[in-house]
Amino acid sequence: MAADTIEAVVQADREFILQTYARPDVVFARGEGVYLYDTEGQPYLDFVAGIAVNALGYGDPDVTQVIAAQSAQLIHVSNLYHTAPAGKLARMLVESSPAFDKVFFSNSGTEAVEGAIKFARRHARTHFGEGKTTIVAFDGSFHGRTMGAVAVTAREKYREPFMPVMPGVRFASFNDIAALEAAMGDDVCAVILEPIQGEGGLRVADDAFLTAARALCDQYHALLVFDEIQCGMGRTGTLWAHTSSGVKPDMMTVAKPLAAGLPIGAVLLNQRIADSIHVGDHGTTFGGNPLATAVAGVVFRKVNAPDFLAHVRQISSYLDESLQDLAADMPDAILELRGRGLMRGIRISGAAGPAREAAYAQKLLVATAGDDVIRLLPPLVIDTQHVDAAIITLREVLR
Ligand SMILES: *Cc1c(COP(=O)(O)O)cnc(C)c1O
């Protein structure tokens, strides 16, 4: 077999992989801590973390250990049979979150959102008959790429080429209580929102907006669904991003970091919704398999530990102070700081794409959100030295 030179890898990608991504000409070979290493052994400081997936960074010994042990024991049997890890993980998720009583496991974020949409419609049909099927979503939202999830995703570019997507969606303006009020009606079965918008630009939902959404959902007998696929699992220094608001959703979707890199998704829901779902109503071949759920169990225990979350809060305030200093020093380049915890956006005066490329050239990986926001999603295990290094690079890149 030919050696995995950069040229050979990039060439195979261009020739045989459907080109739905524009990737830089680098090939990552391994990761350690919060650094990725390319095939030449060059380190990259990673403030993307596989898009908020690699919460524990790379090479966490507990994660590699449970993958080895569980894969040697049992990887998959399908949902036709019981296995122990899924139930243990579901119990942990439910016991840590007073709003929820049951869990449905999927393999990705978009499938979790599909599940939530189906459960909302099933619940509405059970209690209110046909016709209560509308989902209210918001501008700036991102919920995934499948036909239901993409239908509640705001960006036209993601929906238009695939029309007709799932019908029955109304969009309202994010953080705008009057707009949400206007979008509500007896036909609404659910309102779905990200407590902190990810792809859409790192906008944080106001507590007042979440409280109003809860009240409007109650008034119209609609379900309130929080998509915490990107903002959840410790990223804001609490287990879930909505925890600090005091608002209780009826359902929540979780995915990206849940198994620290293995594919998994989950819908958390309350008993009222669970009572309207019956055997055979929904399913998945891989969802809840023993490998992914055993790994997620280990990840969840680590992330949900008080010391771990305290570290996230500490390093978040250090990052926040550092970003504020940076923004104060370059008011022409940095227009606004957004986000919360270790999910931060820097709105800049130019386009974000070239800034991301310039950071990459200096071996700092950052993501973008929308056209003009640099998105930072570091592993939750970063330290002050990593923040300092990232800020030095950002200062040079944005100068
Ligand atoms: C990434 C993401 C999704 C979709 O998850 P996939 O695993 O890519 O299908 C849905 N919602 C939010 C908020 C996300 O960030």
The ligand as an ORCA input file, in Angstrom:
! r2SCAN-3c Opt
* xyz 0 1
  C     -24.254     19.735     15.375
  C     -25.626     20.103     15.802
  C     -26.728     19.345     15.406
  C     -26.619     18.170     14.471
  O     -25.817     17.154     15.001
  P     -25.179     16.033     14.029
  O     -24.554     15.057     14.976
  O     -24.190     16.729     13.152
  O     -26.288     15.448     13.246
  C     -27.973     19.716     15.885
  N     -28.117     20.758     16.714
  C     -27.079     21.504     17.121
  C     -27.291     22.645     18.062
  C     -25.792     21.214     16.675
  O     -24.756     21.965     17.044
*
